[in-house]
Amino acid sequence: MTVLVYLVPIALGLGLTGLLAFLWSLKSGQYQDMDGAALRILGDDDVSSAGDPVGDEPGRQNRDRQRARSSRL
């Protein structure tokens, strides 16, 4: 029974921490754009709006080299 003296404050502290984290996420706008990420994944980044492949994008070759280098590791 004396273990409840330790467990109840710990449980209340964890619950309060979770509540504060949730309220912080609401205040900071974490739930503002719920559909944006779902729709963003459907977009095709490799094709420009004109339908041409985006090969002249600045930094693309460097980024592709870094990806290839990291995939070899």
C-alpha positions, 0 to 999 in steps of 0.5 A: 500500500505504501507503494501508492505514495510513489506511484500516484504522484508519478502517474499524475506527473506523467499525465500532466506532462502529456497534457502540457505537450498536447496543449503546446502542440495545439498552440504551435500549430501542429494540427493546422494543415492535416491534409497537406502532407497527405496531398503532398505525397501524391505530387510528382517532384520529378516532373515540372509543370510543363511536363519536362523532366526537371534536370536543370534544377540547381543542386540536383546533381549534388543531391543525387551524388549524396544520395548515391554515396549514402546508399553505398554505406 
